[in-house]
Amino acid sequence: MSNYELIEQISCANILGEGVQWNHKEQAVWWTDIKSNVIFRYHLASKDLQRWDMPEPVGCFAFCENDERILLALASGFGWFDKTTGEIEWIAKPEAHLIGNRLNDGRVDRQGRFWAGSIVEQRNAPDQSAGLFCLDAHAQSSQHLSGLAISNSLCWSLDSTKLYHADSPTHQIRVYDFDAHTGTLNEGKVFAQTHSTVEPDGSTIDAEGCLWNAEWGGSRLVRYNSKGEEIFELKTIVSQPTCMAFGGEDLNLLFVTSARIGLSDEALAAQSSAGNLFIYRTDFKGVNECWYKASASR
């Protein structure tokens, strides 16, 4: 029987904490509070917490192998962020024509491409929908899924043959056959179905190839095997865990973001830790996050 222990929590009271990633070179964990337009960095050894204010919400981000800047999926598009100067260099705005959409969950695939999906926050047309986008090594954006409401749970199998993704309001995580060379995917099928009262949020893959998913409204993280069978749960002390990442020197620490948004006064009184970052020590291990590989000719 595997065990876990909550060993620390960072009192950041995020409105919508998301996109948590472990930076193995810095031995630090990074995440975003989407609704506060802020990126956070917490160095594990020194316990130093830093923050950077952004001009607009950041749904997710990526570290880069050959650039000191951070690649952001901001509300209105992709851009490079220089944490020294605070400057942002815009790259692409794939949904600039869709007022009410913003970029949301995403990560880098094992070949070094940066993917981010969008969310319809304000519907201005009956057929308005979100999509899933990929930024290749040449900073060219392409769309791979459409007709979505809230793009989430993006991650890949260890051998890069499967892409996992959720359109959260469907209460399903889907799996797609993935062509690692071309970065394309097939029609996909249902991998796991959540309870009707919860929505699948952020996901990650551990060192054994199992998928972990944060259940929005479910007060837990769920671990699935490759067949989509629930094999373990980690119960959280907040109802809205949003995303998780393995990290630490042994990659056995689990960093979990959470949210306060939408909670009633009564719910907030019952879970005063909502919006904090939680650090669990577990019997599981993860793998290092992949980093974006930009073309040398960029």
C-alpha positions in Angstrom: 0.0 0.0 0.0 1.6 3.3 -1.1 1.6 6.2 1.3 1.9 10.0 1.0 2.4 12.8 3.5 1.6 16.5 3.3 5.0 18.0 4.4 4.6 21.6 3.5 2.2 24.2 2.0 3.0 27.5 0.6 0.4 30.1 1.7 -0.2 31.9 -1.5 -4.0 32.0 -1.5 -4.2 31.8 -5.3 -7.5 32.5 -6.9 -6.8 30.0 -9.7 -3.4 28.3 -9.1 -2.4 26.2 -12.1 0.3 25.0 -14.5 2.8 23.8 -11.8 6.2 22.6 -13.0 9.4 21.4 -11.4 12.6 23.0 -12.8 15.2 20.4 -12.1 18.1 22.8 -13.0 17.1 25.3 -10.4 15.6 22.7 -7.9 12.6 25.0 -7.8 8.9 24.8 -8.5 7.0 27.3 -10.7 3.3 27.9 -11.1 0.8 30.5 -12.2 -2.2 32.1 -10.6 -4.2 32.7 -13.7 -6.7 35.1 -12.3 -4.1 37.3 -10.5 -1.8 37.6 -13.6 1.1 36.3 -11.5 3.8 33.6 -11.9 5.4 32.2 -8.8 8.7 30.5 -8.1 9.5 28.6 -4.9 13.1 27.4 -4.3 12.8 24.2 -2.2 16.1 24.5 -0.2 16.1 28.2 0.6 12.3 28.4 0.9 12.5 31.6 -1.1 9.2 32.6 -2.8 9.4 35.0 -5.8 6.6 36.4 -8.0 6.4 38.2 -11.3 3.4 40.2 -12.4 2.2 39.7 -15.9 0.2 42.0 -18.2 -2.5 39.4 -18.6 -3.4 35.9 -17.4 -0.9 33.1 -18.0 -2.5 29.7 -18.5 0.8 27.7 -18.7 4.4 28.1 -19.5 7.6 26.2 -20.6 11.2 26.3 -19.8 13.6 26.3 -22.7 16.8 24.4 -23.5 18.5 27.1 -25.4 17.0 30.3 -24.1 17.0 31.8 -20.6 13.6 33.3 -21.2 10.3 31.5 -20.3 7.8 30.6 -23.0 4.4 31.7 -21.9 0.9 30.8 -23.0 -0.8 34.1 -22.1 -4.5 34.7 -22.4 -4.1 36.2 -25.9 -1.3 34.1 -27.3 2.3 32.7 -27.0 5.2 35.0 -26.0 8.7 35.0 -24.6 9.1 36.4 -21.1 12.4 37.9 -19.9 12.3 37.6 -16.1 15.2 40.0 -15.8 13.6 42.9 -17.7 10.0 41.9 -17.5 9.7 42.3 -21.3 7.4 40.1 -23.4 8.1 39.3 -27.0 4.9 38.1 -28.7 5.2 35.0 -31.0 1.7 34.0 -32.1 -1.9 34.7 -31.2 -3.9 31.8 -32.7 -7.3 32.9 -31.4 -7.0 36.6 -31.6 -10.3 36.6 -33.6 -12.2 34.9 -30.8 -13.0 37.4 -28.1 -13.8 35.7 -24.9 -11.2 32.8 -25.3 -7.9 32.6 -23.6 -5.1 30.0 -23.5 -5.2 27.6 -20.6 -3.5 24.3 -19.7 -0.4 23.0 -21.6 3.1 21.6 -21.6 6.0 20.5 -23.8 6.0 17.1 -25.5 9.0 14.8 -25.4 10.2 16.1 -28.7 10.4 19.7 -27.5 7.2 21.2 -28.9 5.0 23.5 -26.7 1.3 22.7 -26.6 -1.5 24.8 -25.0 -5.2 24.5 -25.2 -7.8 27.3 -24.8 -10.9 27.9 -22.8 -14.2 29.7 -23.7 -14.5 32.2 -20.7 -17.1 34.4 -22.4 -19.2 33.1 -25.2 -19.9 35.8 -27.8 -21.3 33.5 -30.5 -23.4 30.3 -30.3 -20.8 28.2 -32.0 -17.8 29.7 -30.2 -15.3 27.0 -29.1 -11.8 26.4 -27.9 -8.9 24.5 -29.4 -5.6 22.8 -28.8 -2.5 24.4 -30.4 1.1 23.4 -30.9 4.1 25.8 -31.2 6.9 24.0 -33.1 10.7 24.6 -32.9 10.3 27.4 -35.5 7.7 29.1 -33.3 5.0 28.3 -35.9 1.5 27.7 -34.4 -0.8 24.9 -35.6 -4.3 23.8 -34.3 -4.9 20.1 -33.6 -8.3 19.9 -31.8 -11.4 22.1 -32.1 -14.9 22.3 -30.6 -13.7 22.3 -27.0 -14.9 24.2 -24.0 -12.1 23.9 -21.5 -8.9 22.3 -22.7 -7.1 20.5 -19.9 -5.1 17.4 -18.7 -2.5 17.5 -21.5 0.4 15.0 -21.1 2.1 12.2 -23.1 2.9 8.5 -22.4 6.6 7.8 -21.7 7.1 6.4 -25.2 5.4 9.3 -26.9 2.8 7.1 -28.6 -0.2 8.4 -26.7 -1.4 11.9 -26.0 -3.9 12.4 -23.1 -6.3 15.4 -23.0 -9.6 16.4 -21.4 -12.3 18.8 -22.4 -13.2 19.2 -18.7 -17.0 19.7 -18.9 -17.4 16.4 -20.6 -16.1 14.6 -17.5 -13.8 12.5 -19.7 -10.0 12.1 -20.2 -9.4 11.0 -23.8 -6.4 9.3 -25.3 -5.1 9.8 -28.8 -2.6 7.8 -30.9 0.3 10.3 -31.3 2.9 10.5 -34.1 5.9 11.8 -32.3 7.7 12.7 -35.5 5.0 14.8 -37.1 3.3 15.9 -33.9 -0.2 14.8 -35.1 -2.9 12.8 -33.4 -5.9 10.7 -34.4 -9.6 10.9 -33.4 -9.0 9.5 -29.9 -11.2 7.5 -27.5 -12.3 7.7 -23.9 -9.5 6.8 -21.4 -11.3 7.6 -18.1 -14.7 8.9 -17.0 -14.9 11.0 -13.9 -18.0 11.4 -11.6 -20.6 13.8 -12.9 -19.9 16.2 -9.9 -16.2 16.6 -10.7 -14.2 17.7 -13.8 -10.7 16.4 -14.8 -8.2 19.2 -14.5 -4.4 19.0 -14.8 -2.6 15.7 -15.4 0.9 14.3 -15.4 2.7 11.0 -16.1 4.8 9.3 -13.4 7.9 7.1 -13.9 5.8 4.0 -14.2 3.8 5.4 -17.0 0.6 6.0 -14.9 -1.5 9.1 -15.4 -2.3 11.3 -12.4 -5.2 13.7 -12.6 -6.4 16.5 -10.4 -10.2 16.3 -9.9 -11.8 19.8 -9.8 -14.5 19.6 -7.1 -13.4 16.1 -6.1 -10.9 16.9 -3.3 -8.4 14.3 -4.7 -5.8 13.3 -7.2 -6.4 10.0 -9.0 -3.8 7.7 -10.4 -4.8 5.6 -13.5 -3.0 2.7 -15.1 -2.5 2.5 -18.8 -5.9 0.9 -19.2 -7.6 3.9 -17.6 -8.4 2.0 -14.4 -8.2 4.0 -11.1 -5.5 2.4 -9.0 -4.8 5.0 -6.3 -6.1 8.2 -4.8 -4.5 11.0 -2.9 -7.1 12.9 -0.9 -6.5 16.6 -0.7 -7.6 19.0 2.1 -9.2 21.3 -0.5 -12.0 20.7 -2.9 -10.4 22.2 -6.0 -6.9 20.8 -6.7 -6.0 21.9 -10.1 -2.6 20.5 -11.3 0.4 18.6 -10.0 4.0 18.0 -10.8 6.6 15.6 -9.4 9.9 17.1 -8.3 12.6 17.2 -5.6 16.0 15.6 -5.7 14.5 12.1 -5.9 11.4 13.2 -7.9 9.2 11.8 -5.2 7.7 15.1 -4.1 4.3 16.0 -5.5 3.5 19.7 -5.9 -0.2 20.4 -6.1 -1.8 23.8 -7.0 -5.4 24.7 -6.0 -8.0 27.3 -6.4 -10.4 29.5 -4.3 -12.4 30.8 -7.3 -16.1 29.9 -7.1 -16.1 28.8 -3.5 -18.8 30.2 -1.1 -17.9 31.9 2.1 -19.0 28.8 3.9 -16.7 26.6 1.8 -13.8 29.0 2.2 -14.3 28.9 6.0 -14.2 25.1 5.9 -11.1 25.0 3.7 -9.0 28.1 4.5 -6.0 26.5 2.7 -7.8 26.7 -0.7 -5.5 28.4 -3.2 -2.3 27.3 -1.6 0.5 25.1 -3.1 0.8 21.8 -1.3 3.9 19.6 -1.2 3.5 15.9 -0.6 6.2 13.3 0.0 5.1 10.1 -1.8 6.2 6.5 -2.6 5.9 7.4 -6.3 8.4 9.0 -8.6 8.0 11.2 -11.6 10.1 12.2 -14.6 11.6 15.5 -15.3 9.5 17.9 -17.3 10.4 18.3 -20.9 11.7 21.7 -22.1 11.0 23.6 -25.3 13.6 23.2 -28.1 13.7 26.2 -30.3 15.3 26.1 -33.7 18.8 27.6 -33.7 17.8 29.7 -36.7 14.9 31.3 -34.7 
